[in-house]
């Protein structure tokens, strides 16, 4: 019987082979789940999303009951950290919501037009630090305290022979400003003061990349998310997308890859129109992780010889389908998107109301 260390090396090799567009001994499976694990294990959502130690143990217990996986994309969960990506407050179960409800991003216009000038005059890092302290209830200090738990959470997963595939989450100024300004106001900014927005983005991306490099050198993860949610061009015109989105994705991805880390393009929403541009990103060094909105079969056609693809078992199928239906869809992905350059996963998070037997069917499908 293989030891945990041997299993870890076997699974890590499987993942690395897929990322490099090779054909592993079988397609690796790397699900993503947070709220599902709490529901699956009967843990209060109020405790799961605010206590990293509880979430770490819950995630491990949940997947230990569902089969043999190669990797996980999160070691623990702390809901307020979402505010650092979208500059927004987060409503929490047990405080703002019933204790078993899902946390919610409370998007409001907390960032002002004047803040673009602050970034230009004082730098993004100072703006960001002050913003977390003054407008998000000293969130930066809370996140730092939680980050100290990350190595322990990672070790608990790796001790089971499971790879932690994602060791951090980063995004571009577009996403950050969009959350802080609110989507409606931010899109107006792109038309009313485009030059100022771009200038602030240029300052911000330099600081963000500097922060990313420092973090990657300190923690040495296998991969990190480079996230895109509202920055898919289904939300804005191609002209604006080419100016305010892709140049910054490219800079951030190239910095991650230069540090020897896999850039996991966690792209929610529909990126089908943008797939051709992703060929400009480093070959065999990135993973395109899709949530079901982008045509994954078109992604294979456009990027199959350039970038590993990960996904994309839909939330509706995991919640409403049968194990046979899940198995059949997974086998189609394995055969048509894989077996080379493909990692099987859920489309974004496994939904909280997914049937455990369906998640198990997804995990087992890689074995034939």
Secondary structure, 3 states (H helix, E strand, C coil): CCCHHHHHHHHHHHHHHHHCCCCCCCCEECCCCCHHHHHHHCCCHHHHCCCHHHHHHHHHHHHHCCCCCCEECCCCCCHHHHHHHHCCEEECECCCECCCCCCEEECCCCCCCHHHHHHHHHCHHHHHHHHHHHCCCCHHHHHHHHHCCHHHHHHHHHCCCCEECCCCEEECHHHHHHHHHCHHHHHHHHHHCHHHHHHHHHHHHHHHHHHHHHHHHHHCCCEEEEEECCCCCCCCCHHHHHHHCHHHHHHHHHHHHHCCCEEEEEECCCCHHHHHHHHHCCCCCEEEEECCCCCHHHHHHHHCCCCEEEEEECHHHHHHCCHHHHHHHHHHHHHHCCCCCEEEEECCCCCCCCCHHHHHHHHHHHHC
